[in-house]
Every structure is written in C-alpha cells, then in structure tokens.
Amino acid sequence: MIFYLLRRLAGAVVLLLIVTMAVFAIFFLIPRLGGATSDQLAARYVGKSPTPAAIEQVKHSLGLDKSVPVQYGRFVKGIVAGKDYDTGVRKVHCAPPCLGFSFRNNLEVWPRLQDRIPVTLSLAAGAAVIWLIAGVSIGVISALKRGSLWDRFSMGFALAGVSLPPFFTGLVALALFSYQWPIFKGVHYVPFLDNPASWAWNLVLPWLTLAFLYAALYARLTRAGMLETMSEDYIRTARAKGLRERDVIVKHGLRAALTPILTIFGMDVGLLLGGAILTEQVYSLNGVGKFAVEAIGQQDLPEVLGVTMIAAIFVILANLVVDLLYAVVDPRVRT
C-alpha cells in the first residue's frame, strides 16, 4: 500500500512538471515556431493598444529576449519561488506561486484568482455530491429493474440531461424559481464562513443546473456497468453461497462498477474546478470560469495563462485523489 501511494505521488509530481512544459510551450514556444518575434510575443501581454515602450518593457521583464531554456527556467522559478516584474513605473514582486502579472491591470494574477476559487470550488463540490449520489442511485435502480417503467423514465431523464446544455436549464430554472415563483430570489454567492445557510441556499439552483448534466451521464454509465457486472459468474457464486441480495449488489456488483465511475469523476471534478463557465455565466457567479471569459475578452494573456495552470493543477490533484481511492474500492490495484 505504501509503495502504491509513493508511486502515485511521484507520478503526480512528474505529470505536474510535464504540464508546466506543455503550458510554457503553448504560450511561449509554439508561437516562436510559428514565426512570431519577441516583440510580437510581448505585445500579446500588454493589451489591445500596446506602445513600443510598453512592448520593450514587457519583453525585458518577461525575459522574451533570452533563450528558450532560460525562459522556461524563469517560468518554473516564478511558480515555485516568485518573480520580479518591472512595469516601467514601479517594480513588483510576485510572491509564489506566481502565475503571472497582468500588465493590462497592473495586478498579480494569483491574488485575483484566489478571490474566484472559493466560488468555483463551492459550485463544483456541491454539484459533484448531488450528481454522484443521484446518478449512481438512478443507474443502480435502473439496472436492477431493467425494462421496467422506472428504467425507461430514468433513461429518458438521462437523455434529457445529456441533451440540454446548462445555459438552457439554468435560464429555465431562473425564470421559474427565481422570477415567476421567487423561491430562490436574487441568486448570488455568499461566502461560506459569513453565512453557511445563505451560502447553500443561494447555490441550490446552480448546483442542480450543473448536476443535471452530469447526473444523467453517470446514470447511464452506472446502469451499463451494473448490467455487465451483475451477469458475471462471481455474482452468481455469491448468490449461491446464500449472501443477502443487498450485500451482493453493494459489496460485489456496485463496488466493481464504481471503478470506471471514479475515473470519470476525477476528471470531471478537476475540469470543473478550472471553471464551470456556462453555469457561472448564467448565474453571474464570479468564479474561475467567468474570470477566464473576461480575460479572453480583454486579451489579457497572463490571466489566461494563470487559469490554464490552475485548471491543469486541479485536474492532476483530482486524479491523484481518484488513484488513492482506487485502493479502497479495488484492492487489486495496491499491488
């Protein structure tokens, strides 16, 4: 078990290093291979109307006039140990983890993201709990009652959930439950520590909107996994030994069917922590996804780069947690 944990932790560290290389290549190396000059690269970090002096300042501050290995070393060093930026007016020390400095707003990227992460984390965590419980429960019952009215109804629900995008279901939910029937009036984000009850109440509609899409997908996956698992020989053996049907379903059937569900769950949660863009836009939640949309609209490349790094790190961490949960769900992976 210890060696399994160490292997997974070492793999996460290596993967994180590979991610830094990929992000660096996307924003710094590939444009050079495409023929972009140092001045053109620097112009992308200044804003929509860069001046020659500002371009030169940014080029020197970002080290774009240095060789590619030196640029990558500075990029990684900035994330780990921080970095100094010269805006032409003042010198700014970007404390670690330094995910960049917005020359357009004259602000560090990481402190701005820190204000947005709790919103996205609250949205993703609540929705994940709902869709996992609802999706797995519906899938299990549908598999056990295959061909019944419940099975057809639940698979119709799954088809609707997969087909309807969050911006549609979110707007419908707002129109019905916030305006026509003001049950959830004035949906907005309230910090958890300020008022836990208000925090949860204001996130009910965003949670359900986001969970509707994923619960439908998980219901279909769970149903397919359970139908395959419940027809295996070891399930018939467990029943022949006289085990209770509940134990056969939960300890043998569901446990085996959960392995692929965990894999997808880790990826989905990791991606959502990088920003649930559509849901945050519909409910005007100032999360990471909305931050990314605003950064793209303003052509603020340092902020886009920061969101990319944060999203990649969240995906790696989520998959690391899933790898560790494998050892609980399926003991065979410990060896």
N, C-alpha and C positions, 0 to 999 in steps of 0.2 A: 504493500500500500504506500509506504514512504517513497519507494523508487518511482512508483506511478505518479505521485504528486510532484516529485522533483523533475521528472521528465516533462510533465505538462507545464510547470513553471518555467523551465529552461526553454521549452518551445515557444511560450508566450513572449519571452524576452527576445528571442531570435526573430519572431514574427514582428514584434514592435520595431526592431531595427530595420527589417525589410520594408515596413510601412513608411518609415522616415525616408528611406531611399526612394520609394515609389512617389511619395508626395513631393520630395525635392525634384525628382525627375519631371513630374507633371508641370510644376510651376517654374522651374529654372533650366532644366537640361533640354527637354523636348523643344521648347521654343527656340533655343540656340541651334539645335539640329535642323529646325525648320527655316533657319536663316535670319532669325531675329538678332539684332545687335544689342550691346549692353545698354545703349540709350533707349532703345525701344522697350527692353525689359523694364528699365527703371521708370519709363513713362506710365506703365501699367499700374505702378504703385503710388502714383501721385494723385491721380484723379482724372476728371474729364478734360480739364484745360491746363495741362502742365506747361510751365515755363522752362526755358533752357537751364536757368539757375537751379530750379527745383529738381529737374531731372539729374543734373550733375551731383547735387547734394544727396539725393536718394541713391544714386549709383555708387557713390563713395560709402555711404552709410551701410548699405546692404552688401557691399563687397562685390558688386557685379563686375567690377573691373579686375577681379582676381581670377585665378584658375578655378576650374570646376571642383577639384578635390578640396581646395581651400574654402570655397563657398559652402560645400556640404559640411565640412568640419565646423564652420561657423554656425551653420543651420542647426546642427545637433547640439553644439555647445550652448546656443541660445536657449534651447528647450531645457537642457539639464542645469546650466549654471547661470543663465541670464545673458543679457546683451545690452550694449550701449548704443543709442541712436542719436544722431545729430540732425536736428530738424532745420538747422540754419539760424534758428532763433535761440534755442536752448538745447542742452544735452540731456537726454532722458535715459535713465537706467531701467531697463525692462527686467523685472525680477523673474526668477524661474517659477513655474515653467513659462518661458517667454514664447508665445505663439505668434509673435509678430507685433508690429507697430503700425497703426493706421496714420499715414501722413496726411490723409484727407481730413480726418477728425482730430489729429494730434493726440491720440489716445492709444494706450496699450490694448491689445485685443483680448488678452486673458481676463482682466478685470471686468470687461463688458460682457464676456461670455459667462462669468461667474454669476452675474445677475440673472441670466437667462436659463442656466442649467437647472435650478430648482423647479422652474415651471415645467420644462420638458420632462424632468425626472418624475415629477408628480403625475403628469399626464400619462407617461409611459407605464409607470409602476401600477397605477390603479387600473388602467385599461388591460394590462397584461394579466393581472389577477382575475379580472372578470372574464376575459376571453379564454383563458386557460381552463378555469373551472367550468364555464358554460360549454365551451367547445368539446372538451373531453367528456363531460357528462352526457351531452346530447349524442356524441358519437358512440359511446358505450351502449346507451339505451337503444339507439337505432340498430346497432349490430346485433344486440340480443333479441330485438323484436323485428327482425328483418322481414320486409314485405308487409308490415302492419301499417295502419293509418298513421301512427306516430312516426314510423320510418319515413313515409312519404312526406309528411308535414315537415319533419326536421330537415330532410334533404332539399325540400323547397325553400326552407329558411336559409340553408347553406347556399343555394344557388342565388337567392336574392342578395345575401350578404356579399358574395364574391362579385356580383354584377354591379351593385350600386356603389359608386365612389363616395368617400367621406364628405366631399363638399356638397353632394346632393342630400345625403342623410342628415348631415349637420344642419343645413339650411331648413330642411323639413322639420327637424327637431326644434330648432329655434322658433320657427313660425308657429308650431303647435303649442309647445310647452313653455315658451318664454313670452310670446306676444298674444296669441289667441287665448290660451289658458296660462296665465302668468304664475306657473308653479315655480319655475326657475327663472325669475325675473332678474335682468341685468347680470348675466353671467360674466364674471371676471375672476382673476386669480387673487387669492388671499393667501399670504404666507402661512405655512402650517403652524409655526410657533406663535403667530399672532392670534389665530382662532382656528383650532383644528376642525370644529364643526362647520364653520363657514367655508374653510378650505375644501372639505369633502363635498358640501352641498353645491358649491359653485362648479365643481368638476364632474358632477354626475352626468350631465349631458355630453361634455367632451369625452368622458370615459366610455359611455355607451356608444357614441358615434364611432370612436376608434375601435372599440371591442367588437362591434357588429361585423366589421370586415374580417377580422382575424378569427373570431369565434366560428364563423361559417366555414372558413378554411380548415380549422382544427377539427371541427365536427366531421368533415369529410375524411380527413386523414386518420382520425381515430377510428372511425367506422371501418375504413378499409383495413387498418392494422388489426383491429379486433376480429373481423371476419376471417382474416388469414390465420391469426393466432389460435382462435377457438377451434379451428379444424385440424390442429396439429395432434400428433399421436400422444404427446405427453399430457395434453389436456384430457384426452380420453382415459389415459392411465390414472390421472389424478381423480377423475370421477369414479373410476372402477375401484380405487382404494377407499372410497367412501367419504372423501372430503366434502365439506359443505359447499354448495354451489357458490356462495358468496366468496369463500376462500379461493375457489377455482378461478373465478372471474377476476378478483382483485390481485391475488398473490401470484397467479400464473399467467392469466390472459392479459390483464391490463399492464402488468409490470413489463412484460415483453414488448407490448405495443407502444410503450412510452418512450423507448429509446429513440426512434426517429422523430417523435414529437419534441423531445428535448433538444435535438439538433436544430430543428427549425425554430424553436422557441428562443434559443440563444441568439440566433442570427436576427430574428425579428426584433427582439428587445434591444439588441445592440444598435441596429439601424434606427429604431425609433428614438433612442437616446441622442442620436445625431440630429434629431429634429423631425417631429410629426408635422410636416409642412402644411398639408391641406387642413388638418384639424385646427392647428394653431391659427391659420389664416381665417377660417370660418368664425371662430370664437374670439378672435383678436387677442390671443394669448401671446405675450411677449416671450416666447421660448427660443430655443436654438434654431428651429426651422424658420421662424419668421425673421430672425436675425440674419440667416443665410440669404433669404429672399431680398431683404433690404440691402445687404452687402453686394449682391449681384446687380441689383438695380442701380446702385451708386458706383458700380465698377471699382469697388474697394477690394483689391486683390488680397491684401494682408488679412482682412477679415474672412474672406472666402477660404484662404489657406488655413486659418485657425480653426474654422468649422470643420474643414476636411480632416485635420489632425485629430480633433476631438471625436468626430464620428468614428474614425478608424480605431482610436484607442478604446472607445466604448464597445465596439464590435469584438475586439480582441479580449477585453475583460469579460464580456458576456459569454463568449465561447470558452474561456478558461473556467468560468463557473460551471458551465454545462459539462465540460470534461470531468470536473471533480464530482458532479452529480451522477455521472455515468457509473462511478464506483459504487454508489449507493443503490442505483436502480438495477445494474447488471454487474454482479461480482466478477464476471469473466474478464472484464476489461482491466482489472487490477494487475493481472499477470503480465 
